[in-house]
Amino acid sequence: MPEVLANATEAVIQSWLVTEGQQVAVGDPLAEVETEKAVVELAAEVAGVLARLIAEPGATITVGEAIAIVLAPGESDADLDTEPPADPDSGAPVLEAASQRESAPVRAAANQQTAEPERETTPAGSSGTTGKRLFATPLVRRLAGEKDIDLTTVTGTGPGGRIVRRDLERLAAAEPVAGTPVAESPKPTPASAPATTPDGFTDEPLTGMRKAIARRLTESKITVPHFYVKAECRVDALMDLRRSVNEVAAVKISLNDFVLKAVAGALVEVPEANSIWNETSLRRFEKVDVAVAVAVDGGLLTPVLRDVDGMSLSVVATTVADLARRAREGRLKQAELEGGSFSVSNLGMYGVSEFAAILNPPQSGILAVGSAAPRPVVVGGELATATVMTVTLSADHRVIDGAVAAQWMSAFVRRIEDPLAILI
């Protein structure tokens, strides 16, 4: 089991996409794997014949644990019952020694018997008072805790009675509509619910996503030399253009869609900013991939839009809406959360006038976008009113120098204030 997402320590095999005896090539999809953040597609890292599936669907697997055995060219089923070559550099893509291998049912039973109690017996949202062993995927445990669902009341339909996402969705769909009389019953208190102390505060247990966010952002602020460049953009022309576009567009275009296109155009004009720190080198990208910060229950995800400079506004709008929806549903794929040199974080819709964002490593830039609001400006020496939007660029000084950041910001502001350049 690889570390399918940053800082993930365990995952669940949701379903296998291959069968034993099948020929696989590097990059072929093997399984759908569920973590606390998303469902991702696991790709083959070696080529050969898939000889054995060790992990059963629904089993919680620790990162680094063997999940399958692939026979290299020239090997046969007979090699499954012999020790692998002593030389670790032999190149044979066998994931475990034969003496350590077990059949899938035996391995699954062993996993259940040796699982840590807090992982399986007291998932978030469970009362923990019945003594009954509960099996639920990490994502289900998080969702249950966020929605205050007692998992002891949920019947699992996954392998071995494991509670999976569709069980929670079915439970939500079965809830009575407003106005329907129902018999009230005492609501159990989840074991993981925050308890009020005599001192008047509560301690809310950390979710896996919150822990991951804390680790990565702390690491970013400590290890990455941030510096900031701020600009104020007059967006009256942009707002007028957006209204005209939306009168004829099949897909409604948001202000953020224009911002993403302007970011991509500025990265094309100032290619030095389309780079990341790579320890021994600076990696320059030819394509423009931009991540978008999406608020989800309990945290934040940053799915990546590919080739934004080549997208039309309608495609940008459709793609962002799809990524945001699946991010909130926990259905993003691994590849959709990786890559890119730049991010956009927009809090303008919450009325935030301006803010500075923390870099999302290894990306070297993130643009914080505030609200567009009427402000006093000076036009031709006279005081006037204009719609102004404040943006703040956080940059990695190892990659982007001050002059480069200023050039990029100038290219961005020019596109925002003369928005026809975004359409051309």
ROVEXVO-229673 format. One record per residue (C-alpha): x negated, y negated, z negated. Coordinates in steps of 0.25 Angstrom, whole numbers, plus 5000, padded with zeros to 4 digits. Layout:
BEGIN
XYZ...
This chain:
BEGIN
500050005000499349875004499649744998500749705007500949575002500049474994499849524979500849634981500449754971501549854975502549874986503749974990503750055002505150015007505150105019504150175028504150135043503350265047503450415045502350515042501650565054501750435061500650375069500350235063499450115068498850005061499949895059501149995060502249965050502250075040503250035029504049925023503449885010504249804999503549704990504049604980504049504991504449565004504549695012503349705021502949795032501749885029500849915041499850025043498449995040497850115047498250205059498550345059499550455056500450425044500250555037501050525024501950425017501550415003502450304997503950324998504950215002505350144989504050174981503250064975501850064979500649994973499649924983498550014986499350144984499450234996500750245004500350325016499350415022498850385037498050495044496850435053496650495067496050635065496650665052497850755050498850795039497850895034497050775029498150735019497750855011496250825010495450725004495050605013493550575017492750535006492250415014493150295011492750235024493150355033494350275038495350375036496650295033497050395022497650315010497550424999496650544996497450674999497350724985498050594980499150594990500550634987501850654994502750534995503750594985502650634975502050494976503350424975503650504962502350474956502550324959503850324952503250404940502050314938502650174942502450064932503750054923503849904926503849924941504950024941505750034928505949884926506149814939506549664939508049654937508149784929508649794915507649894911508549944900509050074906507750154907508150194921506950184931507250084942506450084956506549954964505649884974504749764970505649674978506949734972506349704958506049564962507449534968508149604957507449514947507749384955509149424956509349474942509849614947509749734937509149844945509749944936511049914942510549934956510550074963509350094972509450144986508050154989507150284988507250354975508350254971507450134972508149994972507849924985508149784990509449834997510049874984509949734979510549684992511649784991511949744976511949594980512949624992513849704982513949584972515449534972515749404979516049274972517449284966517549434965517849474950516849574944516749634931515649564923514649654916513349614907512149584916510949664912509749574909508549614918507249654910506449564919507349444917506649324909507049324895507249184888506349164876506649094863505748984868506648954879505949004891505949134900504849214906505249264920504449384925503549364937504049424950502949494959503149374969502949274958501649334954501149344968501449194971500749154958499549234961499449184976499649044973498749034961497649104969497948994980497848874971496548934964495848984976496248894988495848744988497148674991497148534996498448455000498848355012500148285011500948215022502248145023503048175036504148085042505148195047506348105052506048145067505848295062507248285055507848225068507248335077507648445067509148395068509048395083508448535084509448595075510648535083510248635094509448745087510048875085509148885073509148775063507748715061507248675047506248565044505348675039505348735053504848605059503748605048503348745051503148705066502448575062501448655053501148755064500948645074499948575065499248705063499048725078498548575079497648595067497148745069496148725057497248725048497848855053496748935045496549015032495349045023494849175026493649185015492549195026493249125037494349025041495449105048496049015060497349055065497849045079499249065076500048975067500749055056501448975045502049035032503348975026503548975011504949035008505449034994506049164989506649214976505549214966504449164975503949124989503549195002502849135014503149205027502349165039502849115052501949165064501549075076502348955071501748865081502448945092503748955086504948865090505648795078506848895079505949015078505248945066506648925059507149065062505849135057505749045045507149085041506949225043505649235035506249155024507549245023506649375023505749315013506849295003507349435006505949495004505949545018504649485024503649565030502149565026501749505039502749385037502049345024500549355029499749255037499849115041498848995038499948895033501248885025502348795024503148775011504348685011505048634999505748515006507148585005507048574990506848424990505348434987504648314992503248364992502348474986501048554988501048704991500048804987499348874998499749015002498349095004497749125014498449005021497748875021498948775022500348755016501248645019502148595008503448525014504248435006505648375009505948275020506648155013506848005016505647925011505147775013504047765024503347655031503647645046502947525054502647455041504147455037504747545026505647645031506347785027505947915033506148065031504748115025504248255022503048275014502148395017500948445009499848535015499048625005497848665012496648765009495448675009494548795013495248805026495848665029495048535026495748405023495548355038496148475044497348465034497548325037497548355052498548465050499448385042499448275052499748375063500948425055501548285051501448245066502348355070503248335059503448185062503448215077504248345077504448355092502948405092503548525084504448565095503448545106
